[in-house]
Amino acid sequence: MHSEQTELHLQHMIERAQMGMQGEEKEIEELLFDEVYTLVYTIYKDKEKTQKVVRTILEKYVANLSERKILDVHKNVQVYAIVRIYQALGKKNGTLYTAAENMKAYEYTVIADDSEFEKIADTYADAFESVHAYKGKPEAFQNLKAEKMIMAALYMYEKCTVNEINRTLKIDESIVKNEIAQLKECMLKIGKSMAVKEKRSQENVQMRKKHEKTHPGDEQDEKGLVDYLLPNLGKGARTAIDIAASVVVIAVYFLIFH
């Protein structure tokens, strides 16, 4: 995130660009680059490809600022980037979202009303803000196909409504709901898997602690003869006896060999 001063500067540059003023395009692109890069990286999962795509997206976005009504530049540019990728992938691979038999139903129109899904979404929000955070997520999430990640970015991260996604991607509302229902099912499965792994990890830690209590290990094995013969002696007394015994052994050695 930028500082408050940088945010204000960015807003002023965008306002000037919307009025047709030129000369600040590159600076606007640079200030928007990181957030768009992370979002696009979750879909392409390749550094060089992502950099190239983001540069192209931002050039076109900034060049057409005069045609845009912008309330929140960050959400605006991010959604724009997602749509551009959706269009590019559609041209290359064919339609990403289509109607099918037995499509799943989804009763909500916004994720804020779906507390179960929103809870999961909030734990993955940072994956769309930091490549480092994205790479720290479960592999099952990282490996989501492009169409799933596009829907995740729009519904889970950008918090777009079903109607907004319907209008933005120009696909039928029933298809949007089917895709969201599938995405939710997928994310719940990932969350469940992680919970099981976490539980097993905690159980392993507890088992190790229990084992350490019942089998102290080397510390027990390293007790001296005095500890076993006179277990009730204080630590200082045991140490003194050990030293005295060592002196006697050394004295005997010198008497025998000298």
Contacts in CASP RR format, 6 or more apart in sequence:
PFRMAT RR
TARGET T0000
AUTHOR 0000-0000-0000
METHOD contacts of the structure
MODEL  1
MHSEQTELHLQHMIERAQMGMQGEEKEIEELLFDEVYTLVYTIYKDKEKT
QKVVRTILEKYVANLSERKILDVHKNVQVYAIVRIYQALGKKNGTLYTAA
ENMKAYEYTVIADDSEFEKIADTYADAFESVHAYKGKPEAFQNLKAEKMI
MAALYMYEKCTVNEINRTLKIDESIVKNEIAQLKECMLKIGKSMAVKEKR
SQENVQMRKKHEKTHPGDEQDEKGLVDYLLPNLGKGARTAIDIAASVVVI
AVYFLIFH
2 10 0 8 1.000
2 31 0 8 1.000
6 31 0 8 1.000
10 28 0 8 1.000
10 31 0 8 1.000
10 32 0 8 1.000
10 73 0 8 1.000
11 73 0 8 1.000
13 24 0 8 1.000
13 27 0 8 1.000
13 28 0 8 1.000
14 28 0 8 1.000
14 65 0 8 1.000
14 70 0 8 1.000
14 73 0 8 1.000
16 24 0 8 1.000
17 24 0 8 1.000
17 25 0 8 1.000
17 28 0 8 1.000
17 62 0 8 1.000
17 65 0 8 1.000
17 66 0 8 1.000
18 65 0 8 1.000
18 66 0 8 1.000
18 68 0 8 1.000
18 70 0 8 1.000
19 66 0 8 1.000
20 66 0 8 1.000
25 59 0 8 1.000
25 62 0 8 1.000
25 63 0 8 1.000
28 62 0 8 1.000
28 65 0 8 1.000
29 55 0 8 1.000
29 58 0 8 1.000
29 59 0 8 1.000
29 62 0 8 1.000
32 58 0 8 1.000
32 61 0 8 1.000
32 62 0 8 1.000
32 73 0 8 1.000
32 74 0 8 1.000
32 77 0 8 1.000
33 54 0 8 1.000
33 58 0 8 1.000
35 74 0 8 1.000
35 77 0 8 1.000
35 78 0 8 1.000
35 129 0 8 1.000
36 54 0 8 1.000
36 57 0 8 1.000
36 58 0 8 1.000
36 77 0 8 1.000
36 78 0 8 1.000
36 81 0 8 1.000
37 50 0 8 1.000
37 51 0 8 1.000
37 54 0 8 1.000
37 131 0 8 1.000
38 128 0 8 1.000
38 129 0 8 1.000
38 130 0 8 1.000
38 131 0 8 1.000
38 134 0 8 1.000
39 78 0 8 1.000
39 81 0 8 1.000
39 82 0 8 1.000
39 128 0 8 1.000
39 153 0 8 1.000
39 157 0 8 1.000
40 50 0 8 1.000
40 53 0 8 1.000
40 54 0 8 1.000
40 57 0 8 1.000
40 81 0 8 1.000
40 85 0 8 1.000
41 47 0 8 1.000
41 50 0 8 1.000
41 131 0 8 1.000
41 134 0 8 1.000
42 127 0 8 1.000
42 128 0 8 1.000
42 134 0 8 1.000
42 149 0 8 1.000
42 152 0 8 1.000
42 153 0 8 1.000
43 82 0 8 1.000
43 85 0 8 1.000
43 146 0 8 1.000
43 149 0 8 1.000
43 150 0 8 1.000
43 153 0 8 1.000
44 50 0 8 1.000
44 53 0 8 1.000
44 85 0 8 1.000
44 146 0 8 1.000
45 142 0 8 1.000
53 85 0 8 1.000
53 88 0 8 1.000
54 81 0 8 1.000
57 80 0 8 1.000
57 81 0 8 1.000
57 84 0 8 1.000
57 85 0 8 1.000
58 77 0 8 1.000
60 84 0 8 1.000
61 77 0 8 1.000
61 80 0 8 1.000
61 81 0 8 1.000
68 76 0 8 1.000
70 76 0 8 1.000
75 158 0 8 1.000
78 153 0 8 1.000
78 158 0 8 1.000
79 154 0 8 1.000
79 158 0 8 1.000
79 160 0 8 1.000
79 168 0 8 1.000
82 150 0 8 1.000
82 153 0 8 1.000
82 154 0 8 1.000
82 158 0 8 1.000
83 168 0 8 1.000
83 169 0 8 1.000
85 146 0 8 1.000
85 150 0 8 1.000
86 96 0 8 1.000
86 150 0 8 1.000
86 169 0 8 1.000
89 96 0 8 1.000
89 146 0 8 1.000
89 147 0 8 1.000
90 96 0 8 1.000
96 146 0 8 1.000
96 147 0 8 1.000
96 150 0 8 1.000
97 147 0 8 1.000
97 169 0 8 1.000
97 171 0 8 1.000
97 175 0 8 1.000
97 176 0 8 1.000
97 179 0 8 1.000
98 175 0 8 1.000
99 172 0 8 1.000
99 174 0 8 1.000
99 175 0 8 1.000
100 178 0 8 1.000
103 174 0 8 1.000
103 175 0 8 1.000
103 177 0 8 1.000
103 178 0 8 1.000
104 177 0 8 1.000
104 178 0 8 1.000
104 181 0 8 1.000
104 182 0 8 1.000
104 185 0 8 1.000
105 177 0 8 1.000
105 178 0 8 1.000
105 181 0 8 1.000
106 162 0 8 1.000
106 177 0 8 1.000
106 178 0 8 1.000
106 180 0 8 1.000
106 181 0 8 1.000
106 184 0 8 1.000
108 114 0 8 1.000
108 117 0 8 1.000
108 162 0 8 1.000
109 161 0 8 1.000
109 162 0 8 1.000
109 163 0 8 1.000
110 159 0 8 1.000
110 161 0 8 1.000
110 162 0 8 1.000
111 117 0 8 1.000
111 118 0 8 1.000
111 121 0 8 1.000
111 155 0 8 1.000
111 156 0 8 1.000
111 159 0 8 1.000
112 118 0 8 1.000
112 159 0 8 1.000
114 184 0 8 1.000
116 184 0 8 1.000
116 188 0 8 1.000
117 156 0 8 1.000
117 184 0 8 1.000
117 187 0 8 1.000
117 188 0 8 1.000
120 156 0 8 1.000
120 187 0 8 1.000
120 188 0 8 1.000
120 191 0 8 1.000
121 155 0 8 1.000
121 156 0 8 1.000
121 157 0 8 1.000
121 187 0 8 1.000
124 137 0 8 1.000
124 141 0 8 1.000
124 152 0 8 1.000
124 156 0 8 1.000
124 157 0 8 1.000
124 187 0 8 1.000
125 156 0 8 1.000
125 157 0 8 1.000
126 133 0 8 1.000
127 133 0 8 1.000
127 134 0 8 1.000
127 136 0 8 1.000
127 137 0 8 1.000
127 141 0 8 1.000
128 134 0 8 1.000
128 153 0 8 1.000
128 157 0 8 1.000
134 142 0 8 1.000
135 142 0 8 1.000
136 142 0 8 1.000
138 190 0 8 1.000
138 191 0 8 1.000
138 193 0 8 1.000
138 194 0 8 1.000
140 189 0 8 1.000
140 190 0 8 1.000
140 193 0 8 1.000
141 187 0 8 1.000
141 190 0 8 1.000
144 152 0 8 1.000
144 186 0 8 1.000
147 179 0 8 1.000
148 179 0 8 1.000
148 182 0 8 1.000
148 183 0 8 1.000
148 186 0 8 1.000
151 165 0 8 1.000
151 179 0 8 1.000
151 180 0 8 1.000
151 183 0 8 1.000
152 183 0 8 1.000
152 187 0 8 1.000
154 160 0 8 1.000
154 164 0 8 1.000
154 165 0 8 1.000
154 168 0 8 1.000
154 169 0 8 1.000
155 165 0 8 1.000
155 180 0 8 1.000
155 183 0 8 1.000
156 183 0 8 1.000
156 187 0 8 1.000
160 168 0 8 1.000
162 173 0 8 1.000
162 176 0 8 1.000
162 177 0 8 1.000
162 180 0 8 1.000
163 173 0 8 1.000
165 171 0 8 1.000
165 176 0 8 1.000
166 172 0 8 1.000
166 173 0 8 1.000
166 176 0 8 1.000
169 176 0 8 1.000
224 242 0 8 1.000
226 233 0 8 1.000
226 238 0 8 1.000
226 241 0 8 1.000
226 242 0 8 1.000
226 245 0 8 1.000
227 238 0 8 1.000
230 238 0 8 1.000
230 241 0 8 1.000
233 241 0 8 1.000
END
